[in-house]
Amino acid sequence: MLEKQSISYSQILKLAFPIIIGGIAQNIIMATDAFFMAMVDEVSLDAVGLAGLFFSTVYILGLGFSIGVQILIARRHGEKDYASIGAIFDNSLIFLGTLSLFLWAGMEWIGPMILKSLIHSDAVYKSAILYLDDRAWGITFAFVNLAFRSFFIGISSSAIISWSTFATAAANVVLNYGLIFGNFGLPAMGISGAAIASSLAEIVGTIVFFSYAFAGKFHQSFQLFAQWKWKKDVMAHITKIASPVMFQYFISHAGWFLFFIIVEQAGERALAISVIIRIIYMFQMVPFWGFSSATNTLVSHTIGEGNSEHVMPLLKRITMLSVIGSLIFIIPNLLFPEWVLSLAIQDNNTELIQQSIPTLYVISLALLFFGLAMTWFSGVTGSGNTRTALLIETCTIAVYLIVAWFLGIYLKGEVHEIWYTEPFYFAVMGIVSFWYMSKGKWKNKKI
């Protein structure tokens, strides 16, 4: 339980650390798939990179919605309105489960047409479809996990997320090794095996969450599963807060996907470099996503307690932690780039490593801006002003895509030059979000 006072560095870290570990889950799944596909060939690596990114763009709809639910649960937790939390969770689980079925069908029927229109390489396209076909059904279990994630983070009990992540990651590594290459008596299925392994790993995470919820008697304390029916008033309230976050996350990730399509037009080697850089980048971004999620909960919880005056000092503390965190990654990137890249390029491809170094330098700059921007932007969403956050995201992503198109298509820049879009994007987002929070109009927002 968070105390009614200014939140300390230790309290921030206590909540953020398990979230950081949990944030690795989807990144581990995608990175594991890419790691094993790099052992097969470059086409398979590119296919997993693009198909995995397409899956993530769909997944992000559920993630965005769950962040909105998390903010709402944290506000009720701060207000000590525990009876409302179960209804919020149950209705969000129903919504996410239903949404996942529609998205699964969309990936199966519409996904191939979208990828066909965007991917130039026929070989990459065919492999991407093989991967997506067996990865799509895993989204249902991924969305159930998101519902649990929003609940546990919202009530400031995030330790279970670490355990679920470890179980999911371990299952994914073992199953990838078995199903891709035919080890452990399993069939050798290549890229399809990587997709099946990832989907099965999601089920493992779901089992862990359900087990913990019942073993810890959370289902009794917060009346989880006790109101297992659709409540229009509850769902309308959830949607009002969560739907802008859902679309905000989707717009952001769709922009990220289109960025990679722009890179793909620069050639298979440029795309291979970007897939490798993306693996490193996404891992190095995980702590900041953890701080971002913690910011959403802490800001909403603090306002719910009636302590709005503590929000700005809280954001400044999290900003300081983000700066320190960024330096932990930036320094090795700059001093030991070959070593950092070798962690993601396992076939000792010296040429690919050398060609990737300039882009690694660019994302190092982006990491600094990312940590700062996401802290203040999460302050906006955590305050409950999710429509304002959606407006900020929409405007900045539009600028992001224009700059990416200008650098990649119009100027036909080198791959590292196209990646300069990233620090520019976060700089703009950070400035606008800081300005909004400094104005203080968010203090009287009721959700």
Secondary structure, 3 states (H helix, E strand, C coil): CCCCCCCCHHHHHHHHHHHHHHHHHHHHHHHHHHHHHHCCCHHHHHHHHHHHHHHHHHHHHHHHHHHHHHHHHHHHHHCCCHHHHHHHHHHHHHHHHHHHHHHHHHHHHCHHHHHHHHCCCHHHHHHHHHHHHHHHHHHHHHHHHHHHHHHHHHCCCCHHHHHHHHHHHHHHHHHHHHHHHCCCCCCCCCHHHHHHHHHHHHHHHHHHHHHHHHHCCHHHHCCCCCCCCCCHHHHHHHHHHHHHHHHHHHHHHHHHHHHHHHHHCCCHHHHHHHHHHHHHHHHHHHHHHHHHHHHHHHHHHHHHCCCHHHHHHHHHHHHHHHHHHHHHHHHHHHHCHHHHHHCCCCCCCHHHHHHHHHHHHHHHHHHHHHHHHHHHHHHHHHCCCHHHHHHHHHHHHHHHHHHHHHHHHHCCCCHHHHCCHHHHHHHHHHHHHHHHHHHCHHHHCCC
